[in-house]
């Protein structure tokens, strides 16, 4: 029985980001100078064995759960493993069982004798050969190639193995290996169907780790009479979007400072730019605006010539999507690219060169309505929780967005809400917390409401439990901050906020009783009016 071994190596390097390439054969990757390993006379049995290997080379897609192990110190995709496999490819010691090779074969089986190489065969280590097959009659060459999702490509060698592995482990990418076989006697390539074994390892789990993000509000509202110039200001974009580079740094303000962002005119005909609107909106309808971002002036960590590929593969996303058109100027996100020109000498003029153009054009849609209401009303069904960064209470506003003085909501308190209002004049958003009172959205967090929850579970304005009232000698209670008045339920089964009653800060009240419910204490200030001990104290 003849015995032979095949030897190969691979590594996956990476691009700044990963899309989702299919594990599939690519063109021949054999490179000049690759070592040819000798075997015995070629035969139909050898061709049959190649076909068996080709069918078994299914490749591998790395799962998210495998990232820590495949790139770990004992994993398959390490610099040492890649460099070692590539060095084996340069051996001149021949082949055979017991040699330091990656595939050992005879007329029955093929053994994948290398952890890294097994991934090209679906993580299999044993392959059965069909009857009449034999690997011992062939010479072969191995080649490795990496294609990054940002458009970069490189052959893998011992010098760049480390950087390839580092890039792949942090950004993802595709590594492809190719085994090309030769007749021993003539050193000519074996021809026929499936006589080159090609396979890939793909890792597409790193988009969110290395991606750059451009997020912006692409649907805006306005009213007849609103000033169009408001949409030409940088704040119109910065207040409704952001731009984050691969390092996680916000660069939108810097983009304006560097002249990388151009706010186009508001038009009714897009993308031709006809029928420009100036001054104020004089009629209702749908209008558009192009925001052009010069990507060559920004640091996305991608060569200019590869920006289009980065957009296509998710290295740079727009509103969470990599769907950026390169052919449709009317698309929501359209990419324009013109390669740099070196210029041409001329007898009558100096040599001129033009830099590359890489513009990302974002479409904004502005829906203009009649000015019959100062705000847009949306039905919601949830609970808002006061979250002031300074820990203070939240201001209450009336139906027109005017502050209601001496009306505050304590920090951390929860409130049912069924309406959200957005005022057209300034874009401010409010949530309704009582019949005619609202709180700004920027002062609260919102969560959907489950009506199956008990009031004590979804609102701090109601406390359920047995109320115990204790009398004590006449005293005085002083408010350390403004707070709502509470009342005991008629059935004595809890307490609730009296929405129309709030007592001012530093006010003092006669007090001769306290109420306790669920370990919370309240002081009496009237027949059935109580204030929380969290915001007041007895002075005697």
C-alpha positions in Angstrom: 0.0 0.0 0.0 1.4 3.4 -1.0 1.2 6.1 1.6 1.5 9.9 1.0 0.8 13.1 2.8 -0.5 16.4 1.6 0.6 19.6 3.3 -1.0 23.0 3.5 -1.7 26.1 5.5 -4.0 28.9 5.9 -5.0 31.9 7.8 -7.8 34.2 7.7 -7.0 37.8 7.7 -9.5 40.6 8.1 -11.0 43.6 6.8 -12.2 46.6 8.8 -15.6 44.9 8.8 -17.3 41.8 7.7 -20.3 41.2 5.5 -21.5 37.7 4.9 -19.5 36.0 2.1 -20.5 32.5 1.1 -18.1 29.6 1.8 -17.4 28.8 -1.8 -14.5 28.0 -4.1 -12.6 30.9 -5.7 -10.2 31.1 -8.6 -6.9 29.2 -8.4 -4.7 30.7 -5.8 -1.4 29.0 -6.6 1.4 31.6 -6.5 4.8 31.6 -8.2 7.5 30.0 -6.2 5.3 27.7 -4.1 7.1 24.5 -3.2 6.2 21.5 -5.4 6.1 18.3 -3.3 7.0 15.2 -5.3 5.0 11.9 -5.4 5.0 8.8 -7.6 3.6 8.3 -11.1 0.2 10.0 -11.8 -2.8 7.7 -12.3 -6.6 7.7 -12.6 -6.6 6.6 -9.0 -4.9 9.9 -8.0 -7.5 12.0 -10.0 -10.2 10.1 -8.2 -8.6 10.9 -4.8 -8.5 14.6 -5.7 -12.2 14.5 -6.5 -12.8 13.0 -3.1 -10.9 15.7 -1.4 -12.6 18.4 -3.4 -16.1 17.2 -2.3 -14.9 17.1 1.3 -13.5 20.6 1.3 -16.7 22.3 2.5 -15.0 25.1 4.4 -16.2 26.6 7.6 -18.2 29.5 8.9 -17.1 30.6 12.4 -19.9 30.8 14.9 -20.2 33.6 17.5 -19.8 31.2 20.3 -16.5 29.9 18.9 -14.6 33.3 18.8 -12.8 32.9 22.1 -11.7 29.4 21.4 -10.7 29.5 17.7 -8.5 32.6 18.3 -7.3 31.5 21.7 -3.8 30.4 22.6 -4.7 26.8 21.9 -7.1 27.6 19.0 -6.7 26.9 15.3 -6.4 30.5 14.0 -3.2 31.7 15.7 -0.1 33.3 14.2 2.0 30.3 15.2 -0.3 27.9 13.5 -0.4 29.9 10.3 3.3 30.5 10.2 4.0 26.8 10.9 1.8 25.6 8.1 3.3 28.0 5.7 6.8 26.8 6.6 5.8 23.2 6.1 4.8 24.2 2.6 8.4 25.1 1.9 9.8 21.7 2.9 12.0 19.7 0.6 12.1 16.5 2.6 9.4 14.7 0.6 6.2 13.2 1.7 5.0 10.1 3.5 3.4 8.8 6.7 5.2 10.1 9.7 6.4 13.3 8.0 5.5 16.7 9.5 2.7 17.4 7.0 -1.0 18.4 7.3 -2.7 15.7 5.2 -1.6 12.1 5.2 -3.2 9.8 2.6 -3.1 6.3 1.0 -5.5 4.3 -1.1 -8.2 4.1 1.6 -8.2 7.2 3.8 -7.0 10.8 4.1 -6.2 12.1 7.6 -6.2 15.8 8.3 -3.2 16.0 10.6 -3.4 19.7 11.4 -5.9 21.7 13.6 -6.0 24.7 11.3 -6.2 22.8 8.1 -9.2 20.7 9.4 -11.4 23.8 9.2 -11.1 23.8 5.4 -12.7 20.4 5.6 -15.6 21.3 7.9 -13.5 20.5 11.0 -13.2 16.9 9.9 -10.0 15.0 10.6 -10.8 11.7 8.8 -11.8 11.4 5.2 -12.8 8.2 3.4 -11.6 7.8 -0.2 -13.7 6.0 -2.8 -12.7 2.7 -4.2 -9.8 3.0 -6.7 -8.5 6.3 -5.2 -4.9 6.9 -4.1 -3.2 10.1 -3.1 0.3 8.7 -3.3 0.7 9.4 -7.1 0.6 13.2 -7.0 2.7 16.3 -6.5 0.9 19.4 -5.3 1.2 23.1 -4.4 -0.6 25.0 -1.6 -1.6 28.7 -1.8 -3.3 31.0 0.7 -5.2 34.1 0.1 -7.2 36.6 2.2 -10.0 38.9 1.1 -11.2 41.6 3.5 -14.7 42.9 3.5 -13.4 46.4 3.1 -12.1 45.4 -0.4 -8.5 44.7 0.6 -6.8 41.5 -0.6 -3.5 39.9 0.2 -1.6 36.6 -0.1 -0.7 35.1 3.2 2.9 34.5 4.1 5.1 34.0 7.2 5.7 37.7 7.3 2.1 38.9 7.5 0.6 35.9 9.3 0.4 37.8 12.6 -1.3 40.9 11.2 -3.7 38.7 9.2 -4.8 36.8 12.3 -5.0 40.0 14.4 -7.2 41.7 11.8 -9.4 38.7 11.4 -9.9 38.2 15.1 -11.0 41.8 15.6 -12.8 42.6 12.3 -13.5 39.3 10.6 -12.8 38.2 7.0 -12.4 35.3 4.6 -9.3 33.0 4.3 -9.1 30.8 1.2 -6.7 27.9 0.6 -6.1 26.1 -2.7 -4.4 22.8 -3.4 -3.2 22.4 -7.0 -2.1 19.0 -8.2 0.5 18.0 -10.7 1.6 14.8 -12.6 4.8 13.6 -11.1 6.6 12.6 -14.4 5.8 15.7 -16.4 5.2 18.2 -13.6 2.2 19.4 -15.6 -1.1 20.4 -13.9 -3.8 17.8 -13.5 -6.8 18.8 -15.6 -10.4 17.8 -15.4 -13.4 18.3 -13.2 -12.8 19.1 -9.5 -9.0 18.6 -9.7 -8.2 21.8 -7.7 -9.2 21.7 -4.0 -10.4 25.1 -2.9 -12.0 26.0 0.4 -12.5 29.0 2.8 -12.8 29.8 6.4 -15.2 32.8 7.0 -15.7 34.9 10.1 -18.4 37.5 9.9 -19.0 38.1 13.6 -17.2 41.4 14.1 -19.3 44.1 12.3 -20.5 45.8 15.4 -17.1 45.7 17.0 -15.3 47.4 14.2 -18.0 49.2 12.2 -18.5 52.9 11.7 -22.0 54.3 12.1 -23.8 57.1 10.4 -27.2 57.6 11.9 -29.6 60.4 11.0 -33.2 61.2 11.1 -34.3 60.9 7.5 -38.0 61.8 8.0 -38.6 65.3 9.4 -41.8 67.3 9.9 -42.6 71.0 9.4 -45.6 73.3 9.1 -46.5 75.9 6.6 -44.8 79.1 7.7 -41.8 77.4 9.2 -38.4 78.8 8.3 -36.5 76.7 5.7 -33.2 78.0 6.9 -33.5 75.9 10.1 -32.8 72.8 7.9 -29.7 74.3 6.5 -28.0 74.7 9.9 -25.5 72.1 11.2 -27.7 71.7 14.3 -30.4 70.3 12.1 -28.2 67.3 11.5 -26.4 67.1 14.8 -29.7 67.3 16.8 -31.1 64.5 14.7 -28.1 62.2 14.1 -24.5 61.2 14.9 -21.4 59.8 13.2 -19.2 57.3 15.0 -15.9 56.0 13.6 -14.5 52.5 14.0 -12.7 53.6 17.2 -16.0 54.5 18.8 -15.4 58.2 18.6 -18.1 60.7 17.7 -16.9 62.7 14.6 -20.0 64.5 13.4 -19.0 67.9 14.8 -15.4 67.4 13.6 -16.8 66.5 10.2 -18.5 70.0 10.0 -15.3 71.7 11.2 -13.3 70.0 8.5 -15.9 71.0 5.8 -16.8 67.4 5.2 -20.5 67.9 5.4 -22.6 70.0 3.0 -26.2 70.7 3.8 -28.0 71.0 0.4 -31.0 73.2 -0.4 -34.5 72.1 0.3 -36.2 71.1 -2.9 -39.5 69.5 -4.1 -37.8 67.6 -7.0 -35.2 65.1 -5.9 -32.5 64.4 -6.9 -32.5 67.0 -9.7 -32.5 69.8 -7.2 -35.2 71.8 -9.1 -37.8 74.0 -7.4 -35.7 75.2 -4.5 -37.5 76.5 -1.4 -36.3 79.6 0.3 -37.6 81.7 3.2 -40.5 79.8 4.6 -42.7 76.9 3.6 -45.6 78.4 1.7 -47.5 75.2 1.0 -47.9 71.7 2.4 -46.4 68.7 0.7 -43.2 66.6 0.6 -39.9 68.2 0.3 -36.3 66.8 0.2 -32.8 67.7 1.1 -29.4 66.2 0.2 -26.7 66.0 2.9 -23.4 65.2 1.3 -20.6 63.8 3.4 -17.1 63.8 1.9 -15.7 60.5 3.2 -12.1 61.3 2.1 -11.9 64.0 4.8 -12.9 61.6 7.6 -11.1 58.9 9.5 -13.1 55.7 9.0 -9.9 53.6 8.9 -10.5 52.5 5.3 -8.5 53.3 2.2 -10.4 55.7 -0.1 -10.5 53.1 -2.9 -12.2 50.6 -0.5 -14.9 52.8 1.0 -17.5 51.5 -1.4 -16.8 48.0 -0.4 -16.9 49.0 3.2 -20.3 50.5 2.8 -21.5 47.4 0.9 -20.2 44.9 3.5 -21.3 46.8 6.6 -18.0 48.3 7.6 -19.8 51.6 7.4 -23.5 51.5 8.1 -26.2 54.1 7.5 -29.1 54.0 9.9 -28.1 50.4 10.8 -28.1 49.2 7.3 -25.4 48.5 4.7 -27.9 49.1 1.9 -26.2 51.9 0.1 -26.8 52.4 -3.6 -24.0 53.1 -6.1 -26.4 53.4 -9.0 -29.5 55.3 -7.9 -29.0 59.0 -7.0 -32.6 59.1 -5.6 -31.9 56.4 -3.0 -31.9 57.3 0.7 -28.2 56.7 0.8 -26.2 57.0 -2.4 -22.4 56.6 -2.8 -20.5 58.5 -5.5 -16.9 57.4 -6.2 -14.4 58.8 -8.8 -10.8 57.4 -8.7 -7.9 59.8 -8.4 -6.4 60.9 -11.7 -2.6 61.3 -11.9 -2.9 63.9 -14.7 -1.4 64.1 -18.2 1.5 66.2 -19.3 0.6 68.9 -21.8 2.6 71.2 -24.0 0.2 74.1 -23.2 -0.5 73.4 -19.6 1.1 72.0 -16.4 0.3 68.5 -15.3 -2.9 68.5 -13.3 -4.0 65.8 -11.0 -7.4 65.3 -9.4 -8.0 63.6 -6.0 -10.4 60.8 -5.5 -14.0 61.7 -4.9 -15.9 59.6 -2.3 -19.2 61.2 -1.4 -22.0 59.7 0.6 -25.3 61.5 -0.2 -28.0 61.1 2.4 -31.6 62.0 1.5 -33.8 63.8 4.1 -37.6 63.9 3.6 -39.5 66.9 5.1 -43.2 66.4 5.4 -44.9 69.9 5.6 -48.5 70.1 7.0 -50.9 73.0 7.4 -50.4 75.0 10.6 -53.7 74.0 12.1 -52.0 72.6 15.3 -48.9 73.6 17.1 -47.9 70.0 17.8 -48.1 66.4 16.6 -49.9 64.1 18.9 -49.1 60.4 19.2 -51.0 57.7 21.2 -48.7 55.8 23.5 -49.4 53.2 26.3 -46.6 53.2 28.8 -44.9 54.5 31.9 -42.3 57.3 32.1 -39.7 57.4 34.9 -38.1 60.7 35.9 -34.4 60.5 35.2 -32.8 63.9 35.7 -29.0 63.9 35.5 -28.7 66.4 38.3 -31.0 64.4 40.5 -33.5 67.2 40.8 -37.3 67.0 40.2 -38.7 67.4 36.7 -40.6 70.5 35.7 -44.3 70.0 34.7 -45.7 71.8 31.6 -49.2 72.7 30.4 -50.8 71.6 27.1 -49.0 74.4 25.2 -45.6 73.6 26.5 -45.4 76.3 29.1 -43.8 75.6 32.5 -46.3 75.2 35.4 -44.5 76.7 38.3 -44.5 74.9 41.7 -45.5 71.7 39.8 -42.6 69.2 39.9 -42.2 65.4 39.5 -39.8 63.8 42.0 -36.7 62.2 40.5 -37.1 58.4 40.1 -40.9 58.6 40.2 -43.0 56.7 37.6 -46.1 58.1 35.8 -48.6 56.5 33.4 -48.8 58.1 30.0 -51.1 57.8 27.0 -49.9 60.6 24.8 -46.7 62.0 23.3 -46.6 65.5 21.9 -44.0 67.0 19.6 -44.2 70.7 19.2 -43.3 71.9 15.7 -41.8 75.2 16.8 -38.8 73.6 18.4 -39.1 69.9 18.1 -39.4 69.4 21.8 -41.2 66.2 22.9 -43.5 65.8 25.9 -45.3 62.9 27.7 -48.7 63.4 29.3 -48.7 62.6 33.1 -52.2 64.0 34.0 -55.2 65.4 32.3 -53.6 68.7 31.3 -50.0 68.3 32.5 -46.9 67.1 30.6 -43.2 66.3 31.2 -40.4 66.7 28.7 -39.1 63.5 27.1 -35.5 64.5 27.8 -36.3 64.4 31.6 -37.8 60.9 31.6 -37.3 57.4 30.2 -40.2 55.6 28.6 -41.2 51.9 28.8 -44.4 50.2 27.4 -47.1 49.6 30.0 -48.5 46.2 30.8 -52.1 46.6 32.1 -51.9 43.3 33.8 -49.4 44.8 36.3 -50.8 46.1 39.6 -50.6 49.8 40.1 -47.9 49.4 42.7 -45.7 47.7 40.1 -45.9 50.2 37.4 -46.4 53.6 39.1 -45.0 55.4 42.1 -48.1 57.5 42.3 -50.0 54.6 43.9 -49.0 52.4 46.9 -51.1 49.4 47.9 -51.2 47.9 51.4 -52.8 48.4 54.8 -52.4 51.9 56.1 -51.6 52.4 59.8 -52.3 55.9 61.3 -50.5 56.8 64.5 -51.3 59.9 66.5 -48.7 62.0 68.4 -48.5 65.4 70.2 -48.9 68.5 68.1 -45.8 69.2 66.0 -44.7 71.1 62.9 -43.5 69.5 59.6 -41.3 71.4 57.2 -40.9 70.5 53.5 -37.3 70.2 52.3 -38.5 70.3 48.7 -41.7 70.8 46.8 -43.8 67.6 46.7 -47.2 66.1 45.8 -49.9 65.6 48.4 -51.1 62.0 49.0 -54.5 60.7 50.2 -55.6 57.5 51.9 -57.9 55.3 49.8 -61.5 55.0 50.9 -61.0 51.3 51.8 -57.8 52.0 53.7 -56.1 49.6 51.3 -53.4 52.0 50.1 -52.5 55.7 49.3 -52.5 57.7 46.0 -51.1 61.0 44.8 -53.5 63.9 44.6 -52.4 65.3 41.2 -53.8 68.8 41.7 -52.1 69.4 45.1 -48.5 70.2 45.5 -46.9 72.0 48.5 -44.0 74.4 48.0 -40.5 74.0 49.3 -39.7 75.3 52.9 -43.4 75.6 53.7 -44.4 74.5 57.3 -47.6 72.7 58.4 -49.2 71.7 61.7 -49.0 68.0 62.2 -50.3 65.5 64.8 -50.3 62.1 63.0 -48.4 60.0 60.6 -49.5 57.2 58.2 -47.3 54.1 57.4 -47.9 51.8 54.4 -45.4 49.3 53.0 -42.6 50.8 55.1 -43.2 54.3 53.7 -44.1 57.2 56.1 -46.3 60.2 55.5 -47.1 63.2 57.7 -50.6 64.6 58.0 -51.1 68.2 56.9 -54.9 68.2 56.5 -57.9 65.9 57.1 -56.9 63.5 54.4 -53.8 65.1 53.0 -50.4 63.7 53.7 -46.8 64.5 52.6 -44.0 62.0 52.2 -41.4 61.8 54.9 -38.8 61.5 52.1 -39.3 65.2 51.4 -40.2 66.6 54.8 -39.2 66.5 58.5 -40.7 67.2 61.9 -39.1 70.3 63.5 -39.8 69.4 67.2 
